[in-house]
């Protein structure tokens, strides 16, 4: 079984997601990026766009209006200025 990435997505209103997933794609201010378990640590600003959470065959999408992403050995945390689960 492949190693999982711990991911948390937090908006000012509430925590939208917290769990272990396969991959997260996010809209970085310098371009889109993907994070897998064991990724090198970094921090970046986020621009408006979609965060896509990959977990097996399941894909979740969240519409994001900026914020910050922090990748550490413990996982990925996104602190969003505003985020909602995308139903489209």
N, C-alpha and C positions, 0 to 999 in steps of 0.2 A: 504494500500500500504506500502511495506517495505521501510525503510529508505535507501537512496542511499549514496554511498561513492563518494566524489569528488576526481578524479584521474587526475594527470598530468604526462606525460612522455616527458622528455626534453633531447635532444641530443645536442652536440655542434653546429650542423648545424641548428636545428630548433625544435620547439615543435611538436612532433608527435601525441599527443593525449591530449585532455583536455575535461573533461565532468563528468557527474554523472553516476555511474555504480553500479552494484550489488556487485561485488567482483573482486579482482585482485590477481592473483597468481604470485609469483616472485621467482627467484633463489638466495636465500640468501647465503652468504659465509659459513654459518654454517648449511645450509639446506634450502629446499624450504619452503615457507610460503604463507599463504593467508590472505588477509585483507578485512574485511567487515566494514560497517559504525559502528562507535562507538568503534573501536579497541583501545586498550591501546597504548599510544604514545611510539615509539621507533625509533631508527636509526640503520641501518646496511649496511655493504658493500654487494655488489652483485657480483656474479660470472657470467661466461658465461652461457647462457641458454635462456629460453623463458619466457617472461612476457605474461600471458594470462588474457585478460580482459573479464569478464562475464557481459553481460547486457541483461537480459531476455533470449531469445533463441539465441542471437547473441554472438559469440566468436571471439575475435580479438587476433592475436598472433604477438608478436614483438620479433625478435631475438636480444639479448642483449650481449654486450661484456664487461660487468663489469660496475661499477658505485656505486651509493648510493641510498638507499631508506629512506625516512623520513615520518613517520606516526605521524600526529598531530591531535588535535581535528578538524581541518579544512579539513583533508583528507590525501591522500597519494601522495607524489611527488617522482618520480624517476628521478635522474640526471644520465644519462647514459654516459659512455665513448664513446659508439657507439651503435646505435639501428636503425633497419630497420623493416618495416612491413613485416611479413613473408607471402609469397604468396603460399607456399606449402601446 
